[in-house]
Structure formats: structure tokens, C-alpha cells
Amino acid sequence: MPDITTTLAERHTTHGNFTDNAFYSQRLKLILHSAYRWPDLDWPQQEALDYFCCKIARILSTSGRNIDDWHDIAGYATLVEKWLKGETL
């Protein structure tokens, strides 16, 4: 297993600057969490939307060309779709 310094350096390349990510993600979450219907969403829906914010923040902090970020957004959306259909996750 690589040491934490190596891991952080790799993540900075693929995920962008952590401070920028935190700024964008928290601002996006403030918007979502202040929405009138936010409390009406179930936990899986809220969690997926929070994950979207993290992934969007990474996209905004980098070139936006990391396929994994886009793939993850699709994955979280698919999980919510399956949950709404009552499928086993």
C-alpha cells in the first residue's frame, strides 16, 4: 500500500485541489439542502444528491475529463432508480 503522501499526490492529479472541491461541493449542497422539498426526499435520494455534488465539484476543479467522475454520477443515479423500483441493491 502506498504511503499517504503518494496517495494524496495522485488524488490531487485526478481529483483536483481539495480546498476547491470542498468549496464547490459545500456551496452546491447548501443549495440542495435549502430546497423546499429536500426534507421530502428519502435518505438514499439525499445521499445520492450529496454524492453528485462531490463529483460535480471534482469535475469543476479539474479538466472534467476524468471518466470515473461521470461514471460515478451515473452509478449513483442508477442506485436511486433501482431503490425507487424496490430492487435489491
Residue frames as qw, qx, qy, qz and C-alpha x, y, z in Angstrom:
[[0.000, 0.891, 0.455, 0.000, 0.00, 0.00, 0.00],
 [0.403, 0.524, -0.047, 0.748, 1.43, 3.43, -0.93],
 [0.276, -0.313, -0.484, 0.769, 2.10, 5.96, 1.79],
 [0.120, 0.794, 0.526, -0.281, -0.45, 8.73, 2.30],
 [0.061, -0.673, 0.228, 0.701, 1.75, 11.38, 0.65],
 [0.110, -0.087, 0.805, 0.576, 1.84, 9.37, -2.57],
 [0.104, 0.550, 0.828, 0.032, -1.91, 8.77, -2.43],
 [0.028, 0.812, 0.291, -0.505, -2.65, 12.46, -1.87],
 [0.072, -0.505, 0.463, 0.725, -0.39, 13.47, -4.75],
 [0.104, 0.158, 0.884, 0.427, -2.14, 11.01, -7.06],
 [0.055, 0.689, 0.706, -0.152, -5.59, 12.20, -5.96],
 [0.025, -0.703, -0.013, 0.710, -4.61, 15.83, -6.50],
 [0.051, -0.229, 0.679, 0.695, -3.87, 14.95, -10.12],
 [0.079, -0.300, -0.883, -0.353, -7.14, 13.10, -10.71],
 [0.198, -0.694, -0.682, 0.122, -9.48, 14.90, -8.28],
 [0.108, 0.779, 0.081, 0.612, -8.13, 18.44, -8.22],
 [0.119, 0.348, -0.500, 0.784, -7.38, 20.69, -5.28],
 [0.299, -0.397, -0.836, 0.232, -9.14, 19.55, -2.08],
 [0.028, -0.404, -0.340, 0.849, -9.90, 23.10, -0.95],
 [0.296, 0.140, -0.397, -0.858, -11.52, 23.94, -4.29],
 [0.384, -0.208, -0.863, -0.253, -13.51, 20.72, -4.17],
 [0.208, -0.413, -0.723, 0.513, -14.71, 21.46, -0.66],
 [0.114, 0.315, 0.072, -0.939, -15.77, 24.98, -1.63],
 [0.393, 0.052, -0.557, -0.730, -17.74, 23.90, -4.71],
 [0.387, -0.226, -0.893, -0.046, -19.25, 20.86, -3.03],
 [0.135, -0.395, -0.644, 0.641, -20.40, 22.70, 0.08],
 [0.224, 0.263, -0.063, -0.936, -21.94, 25.52, -1.98],
 [0.435, -0.039, -0.710, -0.552, -23.83, 23.04, -4.13],
 [0.346, -0.300, -0.865, 0.207, -25.04, 21.17, -1.03],
 [0.032, 0.302, 0.396, -0.867, -26.24, 24.42, 0.54],
 [0.399, 0.121, -0.344, -0.841, -28.44, 24.98, -2.50],
 [0.500, -0.124, -0.815, -0.266, -29.82, 21.45, -2.43],
 [0.317, -0.280, -0.786, 0.452, -30.35, 21.33, 1.32],
 [0.110, 0.275, 0.275, -0.915, -32.19, 24.64, 1.28],
 [0.293, -0.124, -0.655, -0.686, -34.67, 23.44, -1.34],
 [0.594, -0.202, 0.172, -0.760, -38.24, 23.40, -0.13],
 [0.927, 0.007, -0.183, -0.327, -38.69, 19.70, -0.98],
 [0.314, 0.502, -0.767, 0.247, -35.34, 18.48, 0.40],
 [0.372, -0.235, 0.733, -0.518, -36.94, 17.12, 3.60],
 [0.836, 0.202, 0.142, -0.491, -39.43, 15.14, 1.48],
 [0.640, 0.476, -0.598, -0.077, -36.65, 13.12, -0.13],
 [0.940, -0.340, -0.018, 0.006, -35.68, 9.81, 1.41],
 [0.510, -0.706, 0.406, 0.275, -32.15, 9.22, 2.66],
 [0.707, 0.071, 0.535, 0.456, -30.97, 7.34, -0.45],
 [0.378, 0.807, 0.313, 0.329, -32.11, 10.24, -2.64],
 [0.213, -0.970, 0.120, 0.010, -30.46, 12.83, -0.40],
 [0.667, -0.481, 0.456, 0.340, -27.25, 10.84, -0.20],
 [0.668, 0.355, 0.474, 0.449, -27.05, 10.38, -3.96],
 [0.203, 0.931, 0.159, 0.256, -27.56, 14.11, -4.49],
 [0.427, -0.848, 0.279, 0.143, -24.80, 14.84, -1.97],
 [0.725, -0.152, 0.520, 0.425, -22.51, 12.47, -3.87],
 [0.509, 0.707, 0.347, 0.347, -23.42, 14.24, -7.10],
 [0.090, -0.993, 0.067, -0.035, -22.21, 17.48, -5.51],
 [0.603, -0.581, 0.457, 0.299, -18.86, 15.91, -4.66],
 [0.681, 0.195, 0.556, 0.435, -18.43, 14.57, -8.16],
 [0.306, 0.882, 0.259, 0.249, -19.51, 17.84, -9.77],
 [0.309, -0.916, 0.212, 0.141, -17.01, 19.67, -7.55],
 [0.664, -0.295, 0.542, 0.423, -14.24, 17.40, -8.79],
 [0.560, 0.551, 0.483, 0.386, -15.29, 18.00, -12.39],
 [0.075, 0.982, 0.104, 0.139, -15.20, 21.76, -11.79],
 [0.461, -0.799, 0.339, 0.186, -11.77, 21.51, -10.12],
 [0.567, -0.213, 0.665, 0.436, -10.17, 19.56, -12.96],
 [0.059, 0.186, -0.597, -0.778, -10.40, 19.30, -16.73],
 [0.694, 0.192, 0.247, -0.649, -13.73, 17.50, -16.42],
 [0.642, 0.414, -0.563, -0.316, -12.30, 14.65, -18.47],
 [0.119, -0.248, 0.923, -0.269, -11.99, 12.06, -15.70],
 [0.533, -0.132, -0.661, -0.512, -14.43, 9.42, -16.91],
 [0.358, -0.209, -0.841, 0.347, -14.71, 7.96, -13.41],
 [0.114, 0.190, 0.374, -0.900, -16.42, 11.11, -12.11],
 [0.526, 0.113, -0.297, -0.789, -19.10, 10.90, -14.80],
 [0.545, -0.034, -0.827, -0.131, -19.40, 7.15, -14.38],
 [0.174, -0.159, -0.762, 0.603, -19.89, 7.55, -10.62],
 [0.351, 0.153, 0.142, -0.913, -22.70, 10.08, -11.14],
 [0.631, 0.064, -0.545, -0.549, -24.42, 7.60, -13.45],
 [0.443, -0.035, -0.873, 0.199, -23.89, 4.88, -10.86],
 [0.046, 0.166, 0.607, -0.776, -25.47, 6.84, -8.01],
 [0.511, 0.157, -0.116, -0.837, -28.41, 7.76, -10.25],
 [0.605, 0.049, -0.738, -0.296, -28.81, 4.09, -11.15],
 [0.237, -0.084, -0.847, 0.468, -28.79, 3.08, -7.48],
 [0.294, 0.199, 0.362, -0.862, -31.60, 5.53, -6.73],
 [0.592, 0.152, -0.428, -0.665, -33.54, 4.29, -9.75],
 [0.511, -0.010, -0.859, 0.000, -33.20, 0.69, -8.54],
 [0.057, -0.132, -0.708, 0.691, -34.15, 1.71, -4.99],
 [0.434, 0.175, 0.075, -0.881, -37.25, 3.53, -6.27],
 [0.664, 0.114, -0.572, -0.469, -38.23, 0.37, -8.17],
 [0.804, -0.403, 0.274, -0.339, -37.80, -1.68, -4.99],
 [0.850, 0.342, -0.386, 0.111, -34.92, -3.67, -6.41],
 [0.818, -0.499, 0.004, 0.286, -32.27, -5.20, -4.17],
 [0.234, 0.919, -0.298, 0.111, -29.13, -3.07, -4.01]]
